[in-house]
Amino acid sequence: MTAFTYIGAALAEIAGCFAFWAWLRLDRSPWWVAPGVASLCLFAYLLTLVDAEHAGRTYAAYGGVYIISALLWLWLAEEVRPDRWDLVGGAICLIGAAIILWGPRGSYAA
């Protein structure tokens, strides 16, 4: 369930941010802002559904998923194929996100 929630949050965040990008950088209508705001609200809500004890850990782990989603956006929406450094960086981020979210937690201090 966590993976689907993160993917949904990433899609909502990218869509919301792109709405502002379209308005401010691509000279689209200011009406793009309304669905952008709604999408960003959905993004924030979805992150609250992740089963984690601390918000900061949820957000940190989400960062890796967001990076992969942004690279997919680059490829599919902007038609720019990610290069090997994009892919290696994305893989490292996903590994880091998995460690942050699912790493064993003990009663000891790091």
N, CA, C and O atoms as a GROMACS GRO file, in nm:
protein
  440
    1MET      N    1   0.082  -0.119   0.000
    1MET     CA    2   0.000   0.000   0.000
    1MET      C    3   0.087   0.126   0.000
    1MET      O    4   0.054   0.225  -0.066
    2THR      N    5   0.198   0.124   0.073
    2THR     CA    6   0.285   0.240   0.081
    2THR      C    7   0.336   0.281  -0.056
    2THR      O    8   0.338   0.400  -0.089
    3ALA      N    9   0.378   0.185  -0.136
    3ALA     CA   10   0.431   0.217  -0.269
    3ALA      C   11   0.325   0.285  -0.354
    3ALA      O   12   0.355   0.383  -0.423
    4PHE      N   13   0.201   0.236  -0.351
    4PHE     CA   14   0.094   0.297  -0.430
    4PHE      C   15   0.063   0.438  -0.380
    4PHE      O   16   0.035   0.528  -0.460
    5THR      N   17   0.067   0.457  -0.250
    5THR     CA   18   0.042   0.589  -0.194
    5THR      C   19   0.150   0.686  -0.238
    5THR      O   20   0.121   0.799  -0.277
    6TYR      N   21   0.276   0.643  -0.231
    6TYR     CA   22   0.386   0.728  -0.276
    6TYR      C   23   0.375   0.760  -0.426
    6TYR      O   24   0.399   0.873  -0.467
    7ILE      N   25   0.339   0.662  -0.505
    7ILE     CA   26   0.326   0.686  -0.650
    7ILE      C   27   0.213   0.785  -0.677
    7ILE      O   28   0.227   0.876  -0.759
    8GLY      N   29   0.101   0.767  -0.609
    8GLY     CA   30  -0.010   0.862  -0.624
    8GLY      C   31   0.029   1.002  -0.581
    8GLY      O   32  -0.005   1.100  -0.648
    9ALA      N   33   0.102   1.011  -0.470
    9ALA     CA   34   0.147   1.142  -0.422
    9ALA      C   35   0.242   1.206  -0.522
    9ALA      O   36   0.235   1.326  -0.546
   10ALA      N   37   0.331   1.127  -0.580
   10ALA     CA   38   0.426   1.181  -0.677
   10ALA      C   39   0.353   1.232  -0.802
   10ALA      O   40   0.385   1.340  -0.852
   11LEU      N   41   0.257   1.156  -0.850
   11LEU     CA   42   0.181   1.202  -0.967
   11LEU      C   43   0.106   1.330  -0.936
   11LEU      O   44   0.102   1.422  -1.018
   12ALA      N   45   0.045   1.337  -0.818
   12ALA     CA   46  -0.028   1.458  -0.779
   12ALA      C   47   0.066   1.577  -0.766
   12ALA      O   48   0.033   1.688  -0.808
   13GLU      N   49   0.183   1.556  -0.707
   13GLU     CA   50   0.277   1.667  -0.690
   13GLU      C   51   0.331   1.715  -0.824
   13GLU      O   52   0.336   1.835  -0.849
   14ILE      N   53   0.369   1.622  -0.909
   14ILE     CA   54   0.422   1.662  -1.039
   14ILE      C   55   0.316   1.734  -1.121
   14ILE      O   56   0.344   1.835  -1.184
   15ALA      N   57   0.194   1.682  -1.120
   15ALA     CA   58   0.086   1.748  -1.194
   15ALA      C   59   0.060   1.888  -1.139
   15ALA      O   60   0.043   1.983  -1.216
   16GLY      N   61   0.058   1.902  -1.008
   16GLY     CA   62   0.036   2.034  -0.947
   16GLY      C   63   0.148   2.131  -0.979
   16GLY      O   64   0.122   2.247  -1.013
   17CYS      N   65   0.270   2.086  -0.968
   17CYS     CA   66   0.383   2.173  -0.998
   17CYS      C   67   0.387   2.207  -1.147
   17CYS      O   68   0.419   2.320  -1.184
   18PHE      N   69   0.353   2.111  -1.232
   18PHE     CA   70   0.352   2.139  -1.376
   18PHE      C   71   0.246   2.242  -1.411
   18PHE      O   72   0.266   2.323  -1.502
   19ALA      N   73   0.133   2.241  -1.341
   19ALA     CA   74   0.030   2.341  -1.367
   19ALA      C   75   0.086   2.482  -1.346
   19ALA      O   76   0.060   2.572  -1.426
   20PHE      N   77   0.162   2.500  -1.239
   20PHE     CA   78   0.224   2.631  -1.216
   20PHE      C   79   0.332   2.659  -1.319
   20PHE      O   80   0.345   2.772  -1.366
   21TRP      N   81   0.409   2.559  -1.355
   21TRP     CA   82   0.512   2.573  -1.459
   21TRP      C   83   0.447   2.618  -1.590
   21TRP      O   84   0.497   2.709  -1.657
   22ALA      N   85   0.337   2.553  -1.625
   22ALA     CA   86   0.268   2.586  -1.750
   22ALA      C   87   0.219   2.731  -1.748
   22ALA      O   88   0.233   2.804  -1.846
   23TRP      N   89   0.163   2.772  -1.636
   23TRP     CA   90   0.112   2.909  -1.624
   23TRP      C   91   0.226   3.012  -1.630
   23TRP      O   92   0.219   3.109  -1.705
   24LEU      N   93   0.330   2.989  -1.550
   24LEU     CA   94   0.436   3.090  -1.535
   24LEU      C   95   0.546   3.082  -1.639
   24LEU      O   96   0.608   3.184  -1.672
   25ARG      N   97   0.573   2.963  -1.691
   25ARG     CA   98   0.685   2.949  -1.784
   25ARG      C   99   0.643   2.923  -1.928
   25ARG      O  100   0.718   2.952  -2.021
   26LEU      N  101   0.522   2.869  -1.946
   26LEU     CA  102   0.477   2.835  -2.080
   26LEU      C  103   0.363   2.926  -2.128
   26LEU      O  104   0.302   2.900  -2.231
   27ASP      N  105   0.337   3.032  -2.053
   27ASP     CA  106   0.233   3.130  -2.087
   27ASP      C  107   0.094   3.071  -2.104
   27ASP      O  108   0.016   3.116  -2.188
   28ARG      N  109   0.062   2.970  -2.024
   28ARG     CA  110  -0.072   2.915  -2.026
   28ARG      C  111  -0.163   3.005  -1.941
   28ARG      O  112  -0.115   3.093  -1.869
   29SER      N  113  -0.290   2.981  -1.949
   29SER     CA  114  -0.390   3.058  -1.876
   29SER      C  115  -0.370   3.045  -1.724
   29SER      O  116  -0.328   2.940  -1.676
   30PRO      N  117  -0.401   3.151  -1.650
   30PRO     CA  118  -0.397   3.141  -1.503
   30PRO      C  119  -0.495   3.036  -1.449
   30PRO      O  120  -0.484   2.996  -1.333
   31TRP      N  121  -0.590   2.992  -1.530
   31TRP     CA  122  -0.683   2.889  -1.488
   31TRP      C  123  -0.612   2.756  -1.460
   31TRP      O  124  -0.669   2.669  -1.395
   32TRP      N  125  -0.491   2.742  -1.507
   32TRP     CA  126  -0.413   2.622  -1.477
   32TRP      C  127  -0.384   2.611  -1.326
   32TRP      O  128  -0.358   2.502  -1.275
   33VAL      N  129  -0.388   2.724  -1.257
   33VAL     CA  130  -0.353   2.724  -1.115
   33VAL      C  131  -0.455   2.646  -1.031
   33VAL      O  132  -0.416   2.576  -0.938
   34ALA      N  133  -0.583   2.657  -1.062
   34ALA     CA  134  -0.687   2.591  -0.981
   34ALA      C  135  -0.667   2.440  -0.974
   34ALA      O  136  -0.662   2.385  -0.864
   35PRO      N  137  -0.656   2.369  -1.086
   35PRO     CA  138  -0.630   2.225  -1.073
   35PRO      C  139  -0.493   2.195  -1.013
   35PRO      O  140  -0.473   2.092  -0.950
   36GLY      N  141  -0.398   2.289  -1.033
   36GLY     CA  142  -0.266   2.271  -0.972
   36GLY      C  143  -0.273   2.272  -0.821
   36GLY      O  144  -0.211   2.189  -0.755
   37VAL      N  145  -0.349   2.365  -0.766
   37VAL     CA  146  -0.365   2.373  -0.620
   37VAL      C  147  -0.437   2.249  -0.569
   37VAL      O  148  -0.398   2.192  -0.467
   38ALA      N  149  -0.542   2.207  -0.638
   38ALA     CA  150  -0.615   2.086  -0.597
   38ALA      C  151  -0.522   1.965  -0.599
   38ALA      O  152  -0.526   1.881  -0.508
   39SER      N  153  -0.440   1.956  -0.700
   39SER     CA  154  -0.347   1.843  -0.712
   39SER      C  155  -0.244   1.846  -0.599
   39SER      O  156  -0.211   1.741  -0.544
   40LEU      N  157  -0.195   1.963  -0.564
   40LEU     CA  158  -0.098   1.972  -0.455
   40LEU      C  159  -0.163   1.940  -0.320
   40LEU      O  160  -0.097   1.885  -0.231
   41CYS      N  161  -0.290   1.974  -0.303
   41CYS     CA  162  -0.362   1.935  -0.181
   41CYS      C  163  -0.377   1.784  -0.174
   41CYS      O  164  -0.360   1.725  -0.067
   42LEU      N  165  -0.408   1.721  -0.286
   42LEU     CA  166  -0.416   1.575  -0.290
   42LEU      C  167  -0.282   1.512  -0.254
   42LEU      O  168  -0.277   1.415  -0.179
   43PHE      N  169  -0.175   1.567  -0.308
   43PHE     CA  170  -0.040   1.520  -0.276
   43PHE      C  171  -0.016   1.521  -0.125
   43PHE      O  172   0.027   1.422  -0.068
   44ALA      N  173  -0.046   1.634  -0.061
   44ALA     CA  174  -0.023   1.646   0.083
   44ALA      C  175  -0.108   1.546   0.160
   44ALA      O  176  -0.061   1.485   0.256
   45TYR      N  177  -0.233   1.530   0.120
   45TYR     CA  178  -0.321   1.435   0.186
   45TYR      C  179  -0.268   1.292   0.173
   45TYR      O  180  -0.264   1.217   0.270
   46LEU      N  181  -0.227   1.255   0.052
   46LEU     CA  182  -0.179   1.118   0.030
   46LEU      C  183  -0.060   1.084   0.118
   46LEU      O  184  -0.048   0.971   0.166
   47LEU      N  185   0.028   1.179   0.140
   47LEU     CA  186   0.144   1.151   0.227
   47LEU      C  187   0.102   1.120   0.370
   47LEU      O  188   0.175   1.051   0.442
   48THR      N  189  -0.014   1.172   0.413
   48THR     CA  190  -0.058   1.141   0.549
   48THR      C  191  -0.106   0.997   0.562
   48THR      O  192  -0.121   0.947   0.674
   49LEU      N  193  -0.129   0.929   0.450
   49LEU     CA  194  -0.177   0.791   0.454
   49LEU      C  195  -0.065   0.688   0.469
   49LEU      O  196  -0.092   0.571   0.494
   50VAL      N  197   0.060   0.731   0.454
   50VAL     CA  198   0.172   0.638   0.466
   50VAL      C  199   0.186   0.595   0.612
   50VAL      O  200   0.185   0.678   0.703
   51ASP      N  201   0.198   0.464   0.632
   51ASP     CA  202   0.209   0.409   0.766
   51ASP      C  203   0.353   0.422   0.814
   51ASP      O  204   0.435   0.331   0.796
   52ALA      N  205   0.383   0.534   0.876
   52ALA     CA  206   0.515   0.558   0.933
   52ALA      C  207   0.496   0.635   1.063
   52ALA      O  208   0.400   0.710   1.079
   53GLU      N  209   0.587   0.614   1.154
   53GLU     CA  210   0.574   0.676   1.286
   53GLU      C  211   0.600   0.827   1.284
   53GLU      O  212   0.540   0.901   1.362
   54HIS      N  213   0.687   0.872   1.195
   54HIS     CA  214   0.727   1.012   1.193
   54HIS      C  215   0.710   1.073   1.054
   54HIS      O  216   0.743   1.010   0.953
   55ALA      N  217   0.659   1.194   1.050
   55ALA     CA  218   0.635   1.263   0.922
   55ALA      C  219   0.766   1.284   0.846
   55ALA      O  220   0.770   1.264   0.725
   56GLY      N  221   0.869   1.324   0.915
   56GLY     CA  222   0.997   1.352   0.848
   56GLY      C  223   1.052   1.231   0.775
   56GLY      O  224   1.107   1.243   0.665
   57ARG      N  225   1.038   1.114   0.835
   57ARG     CA  226   1.085   0.991   0.771
   57ARG      C  227   0.999   0.960   0.648
   57ARG      O  228   1.050   0.915   0.545
   58THR      N  229   0.870   0.985   0.658
   58THR     CA  230   0.781   0.965   0.544
   58THR      C  231   0.823   1.056   0.429
   58THR      O  232   0.832   1.011   0.315
   59TYR      N  233   0.847   1.182   0.458
   59TYR     CA  234   0.885   1.279   0.353
   59TYR      C  235   1.021   1.244   0.293
   59TYR      O  236   1.040   1.255   0.172
   60ALA      N  237   1.114   1.204   0.376
   60ALA     CA  238   1.248   1.170   0.326
   60ALA      C  239   1.242   1.050   0.232
   60ALA      O  240   1.303   1.051   0.126
   61ALA      N  241   1.168   0.948   0.273
   61ALA     CA  242   1.156   0.829   0.187
   61ALA      C  243   1.081   0.863   0.059
   61ALA      O  244   1.114   0.809  -0.047
   62TYR      N  245   0.983   0.949   0.067
   62TYR     CA  246   0.907   0.990  -0.051
   62TYR      C  247   0.998   1.057  -0.154
   62TYR      O  248   0.973   1.046  -0.274
   63GLY      N  249   1.100   1.125  -0.110
   63GLY     CA  250   1.191   1.194  -0.201
   63GLY      C  251   1.246   1.104  -0.310
   63GLY      O  252   1.257   1.146  -0.425
   64GLY      N  253   1.281   0.982  -0.276
   64GLY     CA  254   1.333   0.889  -0.376
   64GLY      C  255   1.229   0.854  -0.481
   64GLY      O  256   1.259   0.846  -0.600
   65VAL      N  257   1.105   0.833  -0.436
   65VAL     CA  258   0.997   0.802  -0.529
   65VAL      C  259   0.970   0.922  -0.619
   65VAL      O  260   0.945   0.906  -0.739
   66TYR      N  261   0.974   1.041  -0.561
   66TYR     CA  262   0.951   1.163  -0.640
   66TYR      C  263   1.057   1.177  -0.750
   66TYR      O  264   1.024   1.213  -0.863
   67ILE      N  265   1.180   1.150  -0.717
   67ILE     CA  266   1.288   1.163  -0.816
   67ILE      C  267   1.265   1.068  -0.933
   67ILE      O  268   1.279   1.109  -1.048
   68ILE      N  269   1.229   0.944  -0.906
   68ILE     CA  270   1.200   0.849  -1.014
   68ILE      C  271   1.080   0.898  -1.096
   68ILE      O  272   1.082   0.890  -1.219
   69SER      N  273   0.977   0.947  -1.028
   69SER     CA  274   0.860   0.997  -1.098
   69SER      C  275   0.894   1.117  -1.187
   69SER      O  276   0.842   1.130  -1.298
   70ALA      N  277   0.980   1.204  -1.137
   70ALA     CA  278   1.022   1.320  -1.216
   70ALA      C  279   1.100   1.276  -1.340
   70ALA      O  280   1.086   1.336  -1.447
   71LEU      N  281   1.182   1.174  -1.327
   71LEU     CA  282   1.255   1.122  -1.443
   71LEU      C  283   1.160   1.059  -1.543
   71LEU      O  284   1.180   1.070  -1.664
   72LEU      N  285   1.056   0.991  -1.494
   72LEU     CA  286   0.955   0.938  -1.585
   72LEU      C  287   0.879   1.050  -1.655
   72LEU      O  288   0.848   1.040  -1.774
   73TRP      N  289   0.850   1.157  -1.583
   73TRP     CA  290   0.786   1.275  -1.643
   73TRP      C  291   0.875   1.332  -1.753
   73TRP      O  292   0.828   1.364  -1.862
   74LEU      N  293   1.004   1.344  -1.723
   74LEU     CA  294   1.100   1.394  -1.821
   74LEU      C  295   1.091   1.314  -1.949
   74LEU      O  296   1.090   1.369  -2.059
   75TRP      N  297   1.085   1.182  -1.934
   75TRP     CA  298   1.085   1.092  -2.050
   75TRP      C  299   0.950   1.092  -2.122
   75TRP      O  300   0.945   1.107  -2.244
   76LEU      N  301   0.840   1.074  -2.047
   76LEU     CA  302   0.710   1.055  -2.109
   76LEU      C  303   0.640   1.186  -2.148
   76LEU      O  304   0.580   1.194  -2.256
   77ALA      N  305   0.649   1.286  -2.064
   77ALA     CA  306   0.577   1.412  -2.092
   77ALA      C  307   0.662   1.510  -2.172
   77ALA      O  308   0.613   1.578  -2.261
   78GLU      N  309   0.792   1.515  -2.139
   78GLU     CA  310   0.879   1.611  -2.208
   78GLU      C  311   0.957   1.548  -2.322
   78GLU      O  312   1.028   1.617  -2.395
   79GLU      N  313   0.945   1.418  -2.336
   79GLU     CA  314   1.009   1.343  -2.444
   79GLU      C  315   1.161   1.360  -2.448
   79GLU      O  316   1.222   1.368  -2.554
   80VAL      N  317   1.219   1.364  -2.327
   80VAL     CA  318   1.365   1.367  -2.313
   80VAL      C  319   1.403   1.240  -2.239
   80VAL      O  320   1.366   1.220  -2.124
   81ARG      N  321   1.477   1.155  -2.306
   81ARG     CA  322   1.514   1.027  -2.246
   81ARG      C  323   1.619   1.047  -2.137
   81ARG      O  324   1.723   1.109  -2.162
   82PRO      N  325   1.593   0.997  -2.016
   82PRO     CA  326   1.692   1.008  -1.909
   82PRO      C  327   1.822   0.938  -1.951
   82PRO      O  328   1.820   0.831  -2.012
   83ASP      N  329   1.935   1.000  -1.916
   83ASP     CA  330   2.063   0.937  -1.950
   83ASP      C  331   2.107   0.844  -1.836
   83ASP      O  332   2.037   0.829  -1.736
   84ARG      N  333   2.222   0.782  -1.855
   84ARG     CA  334   2.266   0.682  -1.755
   84ARG      C  335   2.286   0.744  -1.618
   84ARG      O  336   2.265   0.677  -1.517
   85TRP      N  337   2.327   0.871  -1.612
   85TRP     CA  338   2.350   0.935  -1.483
   85TRP      C  339   2.217   0.964  -1.414
   85TRP      O  340   2.207   0.957  -1.291
   86ASP      N  341   2.115   0.998  -1.491
   86ASP     CA  342   1.981   1.012  -1.433
   86ASP      C  343   1.937   0.879  -1.372
   86ASP      O  344   1.884   0.876  -1.261
   87LEU      N  345   1.958   0.770  -1.446
   87LEU     CA  346   1.913   0.638  -1.400
   87LEU      C  347   1.992   0.590  -1.278
   87LEU      O  348   1.934   0.536  -1.184
   88VAL      N  349   2.123   0.610  -1.280
   88VAL     CA  350   2.205   0.570  -1.165
   88VAL      C  351   2.166   0.653  -1.043
   88VAL      O  352   2.149   0.598  -0.934
   89GLY      N  353   2.152   0.783  -1.060
   89GLY     CA  354   2.112   0.869  -0.949
   89GLY      C  355   1.975   0.832  -0.894
   89GLY      O  356   1.955   0.828  -0.773
   90GLY      N  357   1.882   0.804  -0.985
   90GLY     CA  358   1.748   0.762  -0.942
   90GLY      C  359   1.750   0.632  -0.865
   90GLY      O  360   1.681   0.618  -0.764
   91ALA      N  361   1.830   0.536  -0.911
   91ALA     CA  362   1.841   0.407  -0.842
   91ALA      C  363   1.899   0.426  -0.702
   91ALA      O  364   1.851   0.366  -0.606
   92ILE      N  365   2.001   0.508  -0.690
   92ILE     CA  366   2.061   0.536  -0.559
   92ILE      C  367   1.957   0.599  -0.466
   92ILE      O  368   1.950   0.565  -0.348
   93CYS      N  369   1.878   0.691  -0.520
   93CYS     CA  370   1.775   0.756  -0.438
   93CYS      C  371   1.669   0.657  -0.392
   93CYS      O  372   1.624   0.663  -0.277
   94LEU      N  373   1.628   0.567  -0.481
   94LEU     CA  374   1.528   0.467  -0.441
   94LEU      C  375   1.583   0.374  -0.333
   94LEU      O  376   1.511   0.338  -0.240
   95ILE      N  377   1.708   0.335  -0.346
   95ILE     CA  378   1.770   0.251  -0.243
   95ILE      C  379   1.773   0.327  -0.110
   95ILE      O  380   1.740   0.272  -0.006
   96GLY      N  381   1.812   0.453  -0.116
   96GLY     CA  382   1.813   0.534   0.006
   96GLY      C  383   1.674   0.549   0.066
   96GLY      O  384   1.659   0.542   0.188
   97ALA      N  385   1.573   0.570  -0.018
   97ALA     CA  386   1.436   0.582   0.031
   97ALA      C  387   1.392   0.454   0.100
   97ALA      O  388   1.328   0.459   0.205
   98ALA      N  389   1.425   0.339   0.042
   98ALA     CA  390   1.388   0.210   0.102
   98ALA      C  391   1.456   0.191   0.238
   98ALA      O  392   1.394   0.143   0.332
   99ILE      N  393   1.581   0.229   0.246
   99ILE     CA  394   1.654   0.217   0.373
   99ILE      C  395   1.590   0.306   0.479
   99ILE      O  396   1.572   0.264   0.593
  100ILE      N  397   1.557   0.428   0.441
  100ILE     CA  398   1.496   0.522   0.536
  100ILE      C  399   1.362   0.470   0.585
  100ILE      O  400   1.334   0.474   0.705
  101LEU      N  401   1.280   0.421   0.494
  101LEU     CA  402   1.144   0.380   0.532
  101LEU      C  403   1.141   0.246   0.602
  101LEU      O  404   1.069   0.230   0.701
  102TRP      N  405   1.217   0.148   0.554
  102TRP     CA  406   1.203   0.012   0.604
  102TRP      C  407   1.325  -0.040   0.680
  102TRP      O  408   1.328  -0.157   0.718
  103GLY      N  409   1.424   0.045   0.703
  103GLY     CA  410   1.541   0.001   0.778
  103GLY      C  411   1.503  -0.040   0.920
  103GLY      O  412   1.410   0.016   0.978
  104PRO      N  413   1.576  -0.137   0.974
  104PRO     CA  414   1.542  -0.181   1.110
  104PRO      C  415   1.567  -0.068   1.210
  104PRO      O  416   1.669   0.000   1.205
  105ARG      N  417   1.476  -0.052   1.298
  105ARG     CA  418   1.487   0.051   1.402
  105ARG      C  419   1.501  -0.020   1.537
  105ARG      O  420   1.424  -0.110   1.569
  106GLY      N  421   1.598   0.022   1.611
  106GLY     CA  422   1.618  -0.035   1.744
  106GLY      C  423   1.600   0.072   1.850
  106GLY      O  424   1.567   0.186   1.819
  107SER      N  425   1.622   0.036   1.973
  107SER     CA  426   1.610   0.132   2.081
  107SER      C  427   1.740   0.208   2.104
  107SER      O  428   1.748   0.293   2.193
  108TYR      N  429   1.840   0.178   2.024
  108TYR     CA  430   1.968   0.245   2.037
  108TYR      C  431   1.970   0.374   1.956
  108TYR      O  432   1.895   0.390   1.859
  109ALA      N  433   2.055   0.465   1.996
  109ALA     CA  434   2.070   0.591   1.922
  109ALA      C  435   2.175   0.570   1.813
  109ALA      O  436   2.274   0.501   1.834
  110ALA      N  437   2.151   0.630   1.699
  110ALA     CA  438   2.246   0.616   1.587
  110ALA      C  439   2.362   0.697   1.617
  110ALA      O  440   2.456   0.701   1.537
   0.00000   0.00000   0.00000
